[in-house]
Amino acid sequence: MTTPTAGYEIERKFLVRDADLSEMELRLYDVHQVYLDVEAINGLDLPGIPKVANPDLTRHEARIRHTKHGDEHKYWLTTKVGERSIKRAETEVEIDVDIFNKLKDAFGQSEVKKKRFTFTYLRKTFELDVFPDSRMMLLEVELDNENQLFAVPPFVDIIREVTDDLDYYNFNLATKIVKE
């Protein structure tokens, strides 16, 4: 395991009708996320991964993620704590494939697979997630603070913002793909 990073995830999320990325320089990732039993993860001694103090009082999730970009494979364990919001506490640590598989087999509850297209527009990094089983697309942008202004790329046709809509959290998408 690497040294965990802790901080806040501050992001906005949008449901997308269509996107023309033909003129953009893209990085493509295959992403496989597995959501874990938080109470079981709380019972493990995982260096650098904080326990969820009172899981009944706050929204929490624990997941492992495998990303593939070309021949490069990376594996991560992430915990997120916070109410439905643009900002949530996040701790992430890189793990190896053996730990990924052990956690998946022992504590995996649900999973989601998607294609992620990452690109930069006006100095902001955007991630367009495409869920092949449902044809649904979500656009995310990570921000430095909750009030940061940014421009949605004009080549992305947005249906609506879903930042605060729990149906569009990946945790919930892992159990059912929302039909739009």
C-alpha positions in Angstrom: 0.0 0.0 0.0 1.1 3.5 -0.6 0.7 6.4 1.9 -3.0 7.3 2.0 -4.2 10.7 0.9 -7.0 12.4 2.8 -8.9 15.5 2.0 -12.1 16.6 0.4 -13.7 15.6 -2.9 -15.4 18.7 -4.3 -17.2 17.9 -7.5 -20.2 18.7 -9.7 -22.0 16.0 -11.7 -24.3 16.3 -14.8 -26.5 13.9 -16.6 -25.5 14.0 -20.3 -27.7 13.5 -23.4 -24.8 13.5 -25.9 -21.2 14.6 -26.3 -19.0 15.2 -29.3 -15.4 14.7 -28.1 -13.9 14.3 -31.5 -11.8 17.5 -31.2 -10.6 16.8 -27.7 -7.4 15.2 -26.6 -8.7 12.3 -24.5 -7.4 9.7 -22.0 -9.6 6.6 -21.9 -9.9 4.4 -18.8 -11.8 1.2 -18.2 -13.1 1.5 -14.6 -14.3 -1.2 -12.4 -15.6 -0.1 -9.0 -16.7 -2.5 -6.2 -18.6 -1.2 -3.2 -17.8 -2.8 0.1 -19.6 -3.6 3.3 -18.6 -0.5 5.3 -19.2 -2.1 8.7 -16.9 -5.0 7.8 -14.2 -2.6 6.5 -14.5 -0.6 9.7 -13.6 -3.9 11.5 -10.3 -4.2 9.6 -7.0 -2.6 10.6 -6.3 -0.7 7.3 -3.3 1.7 7.7 -4.4 5.3 7.0 -8.0 4.5 6.3 -10.2 6.1 9.0 -13.2 4.4 10.6 -16.6 5.8 10.0 -17.4 7.2 13.4 -21.2 6.7 13.3 -22.4 5.2 10.0 -26.0 5.7 11.0 -25.7 9.5 11.2 -23.9 10.2 7.9 -23.7 9.0 4.3 -20.6 6.8 3.9 -19.1 4.5 1.4 -16.1 2.3 0.9 -15.0 1.1 -2.5 -12.2 -0.5 -4.4 -11.4 0.6 -7.9 -9.4 -0.9 -10.8 -8.5 1.5 -13.6 -6.9 0.4 -16.8 -5.3 2.8 -19.2 -3.5 1.0 -22.1 -1.3 -1.5 -20.3 -1.3 0.4 -17.0 -3.4 -1.0 -14.2 -4.0 0.7 -10.9 -6.0 -0.3 -7.8 -7.4 1.9 -5.1 -9.2 1.7 -1.8 -11.4 4.8 -1.1 -13.6 5.8 1.7 -16.0 8.8 1.4 -18.0 10.4 4.3 -20.5 13.2 4.0 -24.1 14.1 3.3 -25.4 14.6 -0.2 -23.4 17.5 -1.2 -20.9 19.0 -3.6 -18.2 18.3 -0.9 -17.4 15.1 0.9 -14.4 13.9 3.0 -12.3 11.3 1.0 -9.4 9.1 1.9 -7.7 7.1 -0.8 -4.8 4.6 -0.8 -3.3 2.7 -3.7 -3.4 -1.1 -3.2 -2.1 -4.1 -5.1 -4.2 -6.5 -7.2 -4.1 -9.2 -4.5 -5.6 -6.9 -1.9 -8.2 -5.7 -4.4 -9.3 -9.3 -5.1 -9.3 -10.3 -1.4 -11.5 -7.3 -0.5 -13.8 -7.9 -3.5 -14.3 -11.5 -2.6 -14.7 -11.0 1.2 -16.7 -7.7 1.3 -17.9 -6.8 -2.2 -21.6 -6.0 -2.3 -22.2 -4.3 -5.7 -20.2 -3.1 -8.6 -20.2 -0.8 -11.6 -18.2 -0.8 -14.8 -17.8 2.2 -17.0 -15.6 3.8 -19.7 -14.1 7.1 -18.5 -13.0 9.8 -21.0 -10.9 12.4 -19.3 -10.2 15.8 -21.0 -9.3 19.4 -20.3 -11.5 22.3 -21.2 -10.5 25.9 -20.2 -7.9 24.5 -17.7 -10.4 22.3 -15.9 -10.3 18.5 -16.0 -13.6 16.8 -16.9 -14.5 13.2 -16.7 -17.2 11.7 -18.9 -18.3 8.4 -17.6 -20.2 6.1 -20.1 -22.1 3.1 -18.6 -22.2 0.6 -21.5 -25.1 -1.5 -20.1 -27.4 1.5 -19.9 -26.0 4.0 -22.5 -26.1 6.6 -19.6 -23.5 9.3 -19.5 -22.4 11.4 -16.6 -20.0 14.4 -16.7 -18.0 15.3 -13.6 -15.7 18.2 -12.8 -13.5 18.4 -9.7 -13.3 21.8 -8.1 -10.9 23.6 -5.8 -13.7 25.0 -3.7 -17.5 24.8 -3.6 -18.0 28.2 -5.1 -15.5 27.9 -8.0 -16.9 29.0 -11.3 -16.3 26.9 -14.4 -17.8 26.5 -17.9 -19.5 23.4 -19.1 -18.0 22.5 -22.4 -20.4 23.5 -25.3 -19.9 20.2 -27.1 -21.5 18.3 -24.2 -25.3 18.3 -24.2 -26.4 18.5 -20.5 -29.8 17.2 -19.5 -29.5 18.5 -15.9 -27.2 18.7 -12.9 -27.4 15.7 -10.6 -24.8 16.6 -8.0 -27.2 16.3 -5.1 -29.3 13.5 -6.6 -28.5 10.2 -4.7 -29.8 8.2 -7.7 -26.7 9.2 -9.6 -24.1 8.4 -7.0 -21.9 5.6 -8.3 -22.7 3.7 -5.1 -26.4 3.6 -6.1 -25.7 3.1 -9.8 -23.8 -0.1 -8.7 -27.1 -1.6 -7.5 -29.3 -0.3 -10.3 -28.7 1.7 -13.4 -31.0 4.8 -13.5 -33.0 4.9 -16.6 -33.4 8.4 -18.1 
